[in-house]
Amino acid sequence: MTDLEFRPLSLGELLDRSISVYRGNFALFAGISAIPHAFVLALGLAQVAFVSAPMALARAAGAPPSPGSMAATAFGVISFFAEAFVVYLFAQGATAEAVSELYLRRTASISTAFRSVFRQVWRLAGVTLLNGILVVLGLLFFFVPGISLACRLMVGLPAAALERLRPWESIRRSFRLTRGNAGRAFLIYVLYIVFRFAAYLVIFYGYRLTVAAFGREWMVARMILASVVNVGTATIIGPFAFIAATVFYFDLRIRKEALDIQLLMGDRSVLPPAPGRTN
């Protein structure tokens, strides 16, 4: 699907367009998602090999609790934040570039999307880090402020990637665009969480069946399988949220800035070309 109409969208249309874009370009967006998730899988397998499996085998053999459990917890926390940073930066940044190319009726590819991200990686890393700090701080203060900030910052990285903005500029830009539209961002997050929760239930009960079917000698194999399935599920479902955030960004600019009219008039300055590409 490459013929995306520039017009304001209702919430239902926004979600439908996000799903349609993903369905019509599945290989493109699943491929973009798979690359950073390969890093996530490597971390998960390393945790199984060096932490989880040795501890589980020791417990199965009747060994007393090991002080390595603290190391396992620390490894898990570090892995979680590293995964969140890498996936958000590269998958969201490359997805924003690819969706932009489709909106502008140009050929989108995995390689061109990632080239654009790598050419501005330090700036986008700053945006990702700043967004994460603000949301985490908000979550620490009675949780609700963190949810509100996540909704207001939904289009921060797409804005930074597509408009070449610095970190603080992207924060201000996202707040301006989402003013009066945080509820729509919240519902996008809710739908994504529903998708992830449904996938989690399938994985959870599938894992329980596996545990029941195989004995302790398959313990490490089950852990590896769980890591692979978890990452695979995130790889497939994750692009929906990233595509929806970019479609939402375009919708907000059309509603508030008449982006559609400016592009029809030939004003390409409102959406700079990807680094290394000219209009």
Secondary structure, DSSP 8 states (H G I E B T S, - for coil): ------S---HHHHHHHHHHHHHHTHHHHHHHHHHHHHHHHHHHHHHIIIIIHHHHHHHHTT----THHHHHHHHHHHHHHHHHHHIIIIIIHHHHHHHHHHHTT----HHHHHHHHHHTHHHHHHHHHHHHHHHHHHHHTTSHHHHHHHHHTTTHHHHHHHHT--HHHHHHHHHHHHTT-HHHHHHHHHHHHHHHHHHHHHHHHHHHHHHHHS-GGGHHHHHHHHHHHHHHHHHHHHHHHHHHHHHHHHHHHHHHH-HHHHHHTT-GGGS---TT---
